[in-house]
């Protein structure tokens, strides 16, 4: 039986009546961020940002599947106020945030990937710091029930899985794409991530109705 928070999220899942006009402003912001980098032909940032965003979609899809198969709760849920709940743990505000966050975090990378910070390769250092920061933000959101956790192994008492599974792969893959030597490698990798996401959404969402 679904938890109260899961039931609350399920009740507003893809409910168009939740729409608020600020969504258009947020969308325009995302378009602007990418348009600036496209204008500068900074394809490293554009593709790294899309890789970061695509990794979040992958996480949100398996999170929705957890709820389907347990009929208890997703690993994380987003039952709070939103202009549109895309998946049980992903609202439109979070979606747009991750679309921009990938670009922002990659902008902070040192130009030389061989430089070390405190003796640690800077890409790994930045991935760890970025993941810790995101976990901290999630804990704050959880404290006000904007982002809910129902399992003991994914909670403020056990934040390491949130760090290792919830965020670190986002940063590592995104930075990896950023530093790839050829445009073909970058586009292929982002294409594979997007392809897996799109096929999963069609199969598990549209066809099977599991998420």
N, C-alpha and C positions, 0 to 999 in steps of 0.2 A: 504494500500500500504506500502511495507517495507521501512524503513528509509534507508538512504545512507549506514550507517555502517552495518545494517542488510544485505543489498544487497551485500556488499563487502564480508562479512563473508560467506554468502550463495554461493557466486561464487567460493569459494575455499574449500567448505565443502567436506571433504574426497576426495580431489583431490591428487592423487598419484604423480602428477608432482611437488608438493611442497616439496617432500622428500629431506632431507639433511642428510649426513652421520653422523653428530654429534648425531643423534637420537640413534644410536647404542651405542655410548659412554654413553649417559644418561641412557639407558637401563641397561648397564653393571654396572653403579653406583648404580642403584636401586637394582639390583640382589646382588651386593656386600654388601650393607647395611643390607639386610635381611639375607644373608648368614652368616654374622658375628654373628647375634643374634641367628640364628638357630644352629650354631656351639657351641655357649655358652648355648644352650637350654634355652634361655631367651624367653619363649613362651608368657610371659606377653607383652613384647614389640612387638613381631611379630604380635600377634592378635590385640593388640591395634592400631598398625600402619595400619593394614588392615581394621579395623573398621573406622578409620579416613578417609582412602582412599575411602571406600565404601560409607560413608556419602556424600563425595564430588560428587561421581557419581550420587547419588540420586538427589542432588541439580541440577546437570547439566541436568538430564533427564527432570525434571519438568520445568526447564528454557527453554529447547528446545520446550516443549509442549506449553509454553506461546507464543512463536513465531508462532507456527503452528496455534493456535486458534485465535490470534490477527491479524496475517499477517501484523504486524507493526514492532515489535522488540522484541527480548528476553529481559529479565530483565537485563542481562549483555551479552555482545558479545565480541568475540575475533577476530576482522577483520584484525589484523596486521600480520606482517611477522611470518610465522611458518613453521615447517617442515611437519606438518600434522594437520589439523583441524578435530578432532574427532566428536565433537558436536558444535553447533553454538557458545557456550560460553566456550568451552573446547578444547584447543590445546594439542598436545602431550607433550609440555614442561611443561604446567601447570599440566597435568596428572601425569607425573613423579615426579614433585615437591611435590604434595600432597602425593604420595606414600612414599616419604622419610620423609616429614614433620611430619607425624603421629608418626613415630619412634623417631624423634628428640625431639619433644615436650614432649613425654612420658619419655624420658631420663632425663628431667629436673625436674620431679616430686620428691618431698621428699619421702624417703623410708617409713616413717610413715605417713599414710594417716590421722591420727588424729591431726597432728601438725597444728597449725594455723599460718597464716601470717597476721600481722596487725589485728588480731582478727577474721579473716575470714578463714574458712576451706581451707586448701591449695589447694585442687583439684578445688574448685570453684574459688579461687583467680587466680590460674594458667590458668584456662579456660577463665576468663575475660581478663586477661593480654594478653594471646595468641590471643584472638579474636580481641582485640584493635590493637595489632601489625599487624595482617593480614588486618584489615580494613585500617590502615595507608598505608600499601604497596599497597592495591588496589587503594587508592586515588592517589598515585603517578603514578600508571600505567594508571589510567583514565586521568590524566593530559596530558599524551603524546599519548592518544587515543589508547594505546595498549589493554586496557580493556574499553569497552564503555558502558555507561548508557544512556538510553533514557527516563526514567520515573522520574518525579519529586520526587516521594516517595522513589526512590532508587538512591540517588545522594549524592554529597558532602554536600548538604544542609540538607539532611535527612539520616545521616549515621547509625542511630539506627537500622533500619531494616537490613542493611548489617551485623551489629553486631549480632542482635538477631536471624536472619534466616540464614544469609550467613555463619556464623562461630561458634557461641556459641554451637549449637548442635553437631558440629564435635568434639569439645573438650570434652564436657560433656559425650557423648557416648563413645568416645575413652578412657577417664579416667575411666569410669564406667566398661568397658570391662577389662581394666588393673587390676582393683581391685577386680574383681569377685573371689569368693572363690574357685571355681572348674574349671578345664579345660573343663569339659562338658558344663558349662554355657558359657564360653568364646567362644568355638567353635560353639555352637548353635547360639549364638547371631550374631557372624560374618557371619555364614552361612545364617541366615535369611536376613541380610543386603545384602549380595552378591546375594542371591536368588531373592530378590525383584529387585535389579539392573539388573540382567541378564534377568529375565522374562520381565521387562519393556523395555529393549533394543531390545529384540526379537520381542515383540508385537508392540511397538510404532515405532521401527526403521526398522527392517527387514520386518515384515509383513505389517504394515500400512504405513510405510514411512513417519511418522509425524515428526521425529526428525533427 
